[in-house]
Amino acid sequence: MALSLEEKIRIDLAATFRIIAHLGMHEAVANHFSAAVSADGKQFLLNPKWKHFSRIRASDLLLLNADDASCADNPNVDATAWSIHGQIHRLLPSPRGASLAPRLHHGGGVSGQTAYPTDRPEHRTLFQPRGGG
């Protein structure tokens, strides 16, 4: 049986988390990647909060709705990530995926360091699906 679009995106997004962890780019568990599963971008997948990238499976990804504020009440959802990613997908439905992963401002270890807000473009990434669609 053929996989649905959502199932394919789940598998690809889960693989992305594993690859990012394998490459050592998993600085904190508060970073999020998402992928739109509907043409209008309002339905999207988001990783659950506090789950390490190396442990995320396709079935762990949360299906959320950008127009449903109750999604932010789910204990597995980072409300800020839902708000930011939901708006990105709703306003820019063409890119299928988004990552917002601000790097911590530190000179060595992560412990006790401060994360500063940033608008630097390398901290935001939008992805087109394979095949250009």
N, C-alpha and C positions, 0 to 999 in steps of 0.2 A: 504494500500500500504506500502511496506517495505521501510525503510529509506536507503538512500545511505550511503556508508562509510563516505563520507564527512559530511553528516548530523549528523550521530552518533558521529563523532569526535567533531563537533561543539557543540553538546549538552553536551558531557562529559567535554569539555574544559570550556564552560561557567559555568557549575556546579562547576568545580574546582575553578574558580575565586570566586564564591559565598561562597564556603566552606572556602577558604583562608581568605576572609573578615570576615566571621562569627567567625573564630578562632582568629581573631585579628592580622593576619600576613600580613597586607596590609599597610606597613609602608609608602609607597610612590606611587604615580600614575605613576612613571617613570619605574616601574618594568614590566617585560613582561614574559608571558608564550606563548609557541607556540606548534603546533602539526602538524606533516607531514601528508598530505593526499594522497600523491602519493608514489609509491613503491620506487622511486629513491630519495625521500625526497625533491625534488626541489619545489614542490607545498606544501605550508604550511599555516596554519592559525596563525594569530598573533593578539593580542588585540590592539585596537586603542590607540594612545597616549592620555594621560591626562584623560582617563575615569576610574573612581574609580572601583575597583574590584567588589564591591557590586552591581554595576549597569550594568555590562556586560551581554548581552544576546547573544544567539547563533548567531542571525542575525547581531550582531555588529562586530563579528570577521572578520578580513580581510583575503581574500585569496590572497596570494602573491607567487611570483616565485623567487627562489634564483638566477636564471640566468637573470632576467629582472631588470636592474638597474633603469628603470623608476618607479618601485614600490616605491623606496625611495623618489620620488618626490611627491607622494600622500600626501596631507596635514594631513591626518589621521594617517600616518605611521611615527613612530620614525625611522629615517634613520639608526641610530646606531643599533637599535634592529633588523631591517630588515637585515642588514649586518651580525651581529653576529649569529642570529638564522638561517638565510639562509645558512650560511657556516656550521653550526652544522648539519643541516638536510641534506645538500648536501654531506658532508663528512662522516656522520654517519647516513645513512638512516634507520638502524635497530631500534633504539629507536624512538618511535613515538612522544614523547613530550620532551620539554626542558623548563627549567625555569632558568633565570638568574636574581637573585634578590639580589644584594649586599645590605647588611645592612648598614645603616648609622652609622658612628662612632660618638656616642654621649652618654652623661651621663644622659639624661633625655628627654627633649623635642626635637623636630625635628627642630624647627625654628632656623635659622642661623647656623646650623651645616654643617660640610663638609663631603662629601662622598669620601672615599679614595678607590683607585683601589685595587683589591684583587685578589689573585689566590687561595684562600682557597676553598677546595672542597665542603664545605657545602653551598657555594654560587652558585653552579652549580648542576643541577639535570637533569638526563635523565630518561624518563619513557618508559616502554614497554607497549603496548596496553593490554587490558584485553584479556585473552585467549592465551597469549603468541605469537600472530601473528604479 
